[in-house]
């Protein structure tokens, strides 16, 4: 926070299933009633905390998780509208950017349309959608315990591009990828990551977030490695993949910003 602007993060702690590497707080097996209760309570807490801070101007709002895209479109529209109202977002106090995370399997036209209806210009100047692709390899997705599929990722990117063609520069698309999964040979791992980056670059995404897989204690992935069912990730291979990915991204005009 600065003296005249606030960055707000809202955690949506719901997922349809558990990814094998994730150690964030989330819930699966929830009901619509529980979802509504948690969303309502998050609004109440936000209002109290925002009031205690003296209601400063908000510059950015980030919805992470968990998986914010599991919220049904109509409920998302209502929730976001109320959230922006609590934060006093108006034409005179515009939000520079609203960012939301989503998974491919529940990113569709209805969801993105609801997002834009809840956050109209000029009160919200920019919207960024961060799509959790992670990999276009079905085998890697299975290893990671991801619910989506390569086809779901391609379909979601097509949905996002359709909306960007209407919204123009106000809407930007980011995609997440993971590298450094255990068990792959160096050449194979580099080929797979380069292929993933090529697909994303050709889809026209504005940004690509490339994360090295972190094996966290207590996760299903860590349990399998500890039991000898999977080899530990090779740091040397991960470094080689990173260097190859950096070369690929730079050749395609992407530049590191952090």
RANORMO-V331394 format. One record per helix or strand of 3 or more residues. SS is the DSSP state (helix for helix, strand for strand). FROM is the first residue (numbers start at 1). LEN is the number of residues. If there is no record, write none. Layout:
ss = (SS;SS)
from = (FROM;FROM)
len = (LEN;LEN)
This chain:
ss = (strand;helix;strand;helix;helix;strand;helix;helix;strand;helix;helix;strand;helix;strand;helix;helix)
from = (6;32;58;68;73;97;104;109;127;138;150;171;186;207;220;235)
len = (7;21;8;3;14;6;3;10;8;7;21;9;18;6;7;17)
